[in-house]
Amino acid sequence: MDRSGFKHFLPITLRWKDNDVYGHVNNVEYYSFFDTVINDFLIRVGGLDIHGGAVIGLCVESQCTFKASLEFPGVVDAGLRVDRVGNSSVHYEIGLFRAETDEPAATGRFVHVFVDRKDRRPVPIPASLREALEGITG
């Protein structure tokens, strides 16, 4: 999927520490970019209170397909869309793009299950989050 398939973007500035000894961004950082674009969206658009809210999202599945290297210095445009919203879970698709490119350097999927903060049991996705997530479904 190219850039046009994603509905929400977050530019992430690459850091010196993101590069590994081979001169490109280390694979573990791609998962950090996934977490960053998703949680930034949930907090800023969906109103998720990560510090004191009754509901939190737990990652139960993630996957990444590497297509091209990213390297410091630079900016990665993290694209986000929702593939499916369930009762307590959401399936995201992510694309990581170099600035001004349409083809992703990496694509991924990520599944959150929303749970009660205290007992960690699944709960329905709160209305404000559901509305935000449905806004980028497609």
Rosetta blueprint (number, residue, H / E / L):
1 M L
2 D L
3 R H
4 S H
5 G H
6 F L
7 K L
8 H E
9 F E
10 L E
11 P E
12 I E
13 T E
14 L L
15 R L
16 W H
17 K H
18 D H
19 N E
20 D L
21 V L
22 Y L
23 G L
24 H L
25 V E
26 N L
27 N H
28 V H
29 E H
30 Y H
31 Y H
32 S H
33 F H
34 F H
35 D H
36 T H
37 V H
38 I H
39 N H
40 D H
41 F H
42 L H
43 I H
44 R H
45 V L
46 G L
47 G L
48 L L
49 D L
50 I L
51 H L
52 G L
53 G L
54 A L
55 V E
56 I E
57 G E
58 L E
59 C E
60 V E
61 E E
62 S E
63 Q E
64 C E
65 T E
66 F E
67 K L
68 A L
69 S L
70 L L
71 E L
72 F L
73 P L
74 G L
75 V E
76 V E
77 D E
78 A E
79 G E
80 L E
81 R E
82 V E
83 D E
84 R E
85 V E
86 G L
87 N L
88 S L
89 S E
90 V E
91 H E
92 Y E
93 E E
94 I E
95 G E
96 L E
97 F E
98 R E
99 A L
100 E L
101 T L
102 D L
103 E L
104 P L
105 A L
106 A E
107 T E
108 G E
109 R E
110 F E
111 V E
112 H E
113 V E
114 F E
115 V E
116 D E
117 R L
118 K L
119 D L
120 R L
121 R L
122 P E
123 V L
124 P L
125 I L
126 P L
127 A H
128 S H
129 L H
130 R H
131 E H
132 A H
133 L H
134 E H
135 G H
136 I L
137 T E
138 G L
